[in-house]
Amino acid sequence: MKKALYILGELEDRDLVWLNGAGRAESLPDGAWLIRAGQEVRQLYFIVDGDFDVVLPKTGQVVARLSLGDVAGEMSFVEKRLPSASVRASGPAQVLAVPREAILARFEEDTAFAARFWHALAIFLSDRLRTATGGGSESDARELDDGLLDTLHVAGDRFTRLLDLLAGRER
């Protein structure tokens, strides 16, 4: 959930409405592959329910777990390279899948959206790297960034609105 707050704290309400309209909700059963190593990723996935394992292709080792509020496919989105790991549903799950091309086209139309989006993604990736490398103390991993604290109440409300939009309920 904390990771969702990083992104939603930076985006505006109209950005969420756009993402929801440009994307589609996808339900996945237990064991379904969201992303396969070595195969092109054409979507950016926002996890709205369930858990996913990040799996190394050669060994099958689970190297990370993604859950509510996480983003998948972000590395291929940023650098257009094929993924080096696979992502598999660990139980029933749901994502908001937003096509890469739609996001890039929106960047051309709305540079302010592009700035907010890239900033949110950079904060998200920075947090993910700190968590993965053990950067910072154990208490740092549990605490929220000061910048996020400034927007926490707004981000929480936006997250609830996003879930409502995906369920077809507009607030």
N, C-alpha and C positions, 0 to 999 in steps of 0.2 A: 504494500500500500504506500509506503514511504516514497518509492520510486515514481508512482503515479503523481504524487504531490509535487515532485520536482517539475514534471512536465506541465501539469495543470496549473501550477502557480505562475508559470510564465505565459501561458496561452490565455486568450480572451474568450469570453462566452461564444462569440461569433465564430471563433476558430473551432471550438468543439462542435458547433452546429454544422460547420462545413465538413469537418472530418467524418462526422456521423453520416452526412449526406453523400460524401464521396466514397465512403467505405461500405462494407457489408458485414453483418454479423455472421460468423461461421461457428458452428458447433462441431466439436471433435470428440469421438469416443476414446476410451482408454486405449493407449498404444498407437494412436494415429500419429503419423509424421506431419508436423507443421512445416518443417524445413529439413531438407536432406543435404548433407555435405556434398559439395561439388556440383550442385544443381542451382540454376539461376533462381534468385528470389525477386519476384516482381511486386511484392507487397511489403508494407510495413505493418506489423501485427502489434496491436495493443491488447494485452491479456486482461480480460474482464471477468473471468471465472476459471477456477481450476489451477492446476500446476503442470509444469512442463519440465522435462529433464533435458539438459544440454549434453549430448553424447558424442564422444570422439569416435570417428568412423572405423578406425583400425582396431581399436581395443574394446570398444563398447563401453568404456569407462564414462560414468556420469561425472561431469566436471562442474556443473552448476545446476541450480534449480530456479526456474522462473515461476512467478505467481502473480496474483492480482496486482495490476498496476505496472508490471514490467512491459518492456517492449522487446520484440524479437524481429530479426531481420535488419536491425539498425546498422550493423557493420557493413553489410552489402549495400544498404541505402547510402551510406556515407562514401564508400570507396568503390562501389560497383564491382567488387571482386566476388567470386563464388565463395559460399560459406565453407569454412574449414571444419565445422561441427554440424551435427544434426540436432533438431529440436523435436521431442516426442511428448505427446500428452501422457501425463501420469494420472489417469483417471479422466472422467468426462470433463471437458473444458470448453470455453467459448472465447473467441477473439474478435476484435474489430479489425478487419483486413482492409487497408487503404492502399490502392494501387500507387506504386512509385511514380508513374507517369502523371497521375492526377495531382500528386503533391508538387512535383516539379513544375507543372503547368500553373498551379496556384502561386508558386513562388514568383513566376513571371508577371502575374496579374497583381499581386499584392506583396510588395517588398517588405512591408512592415510585418506581415505574417511570416515571411521567410526569416526575418531577423528573430522574431519571437521563437519560431520553431527550432532554428539552429541553436539558439541560446539554450533552450530547454533541453535539446538533445545533448549538447555539450555538458551541461550540468549532470544529466542522467548518466552519461558515459563516464564522467569523472568519478561519480559516486560508485558506479559499478567497478571501475578499476581500483579504487581505494579499498573496496570491500574484498575484491579478488586477491589483492596483493597484501592485505593486512595492513595497509597504510593507515597510520593513526592508531590510537589506543582502542581497547575493547569498548570503552565507554563512548568513544567517538563514533563507533559503528552503530551504537544504539541511539545517539543523539541526532537531532535535526540541524541542518545548516542554518546559520543565522538569517541568511537571505530567504530561506524557505519559511522560517518562522514568521517573517513579515507578511507572507501571503497564505499562511496555513488555512485560515478560515475560508478564504476565497477558493483555494485549491480543493478543500474538502467538499464545499458546495458544488464546485464544478464536477468533481468525480461523481457525486450523487446524480447530477444532471446528465452526465454522460451515460451512466447506467440506465437512467430513466429513458433517455433517447433511444438506446439500444433495445429497450423493452417495448418501445412504441408509446411510452408515456412522456409527454412533454410537460415540463414544469414552467 
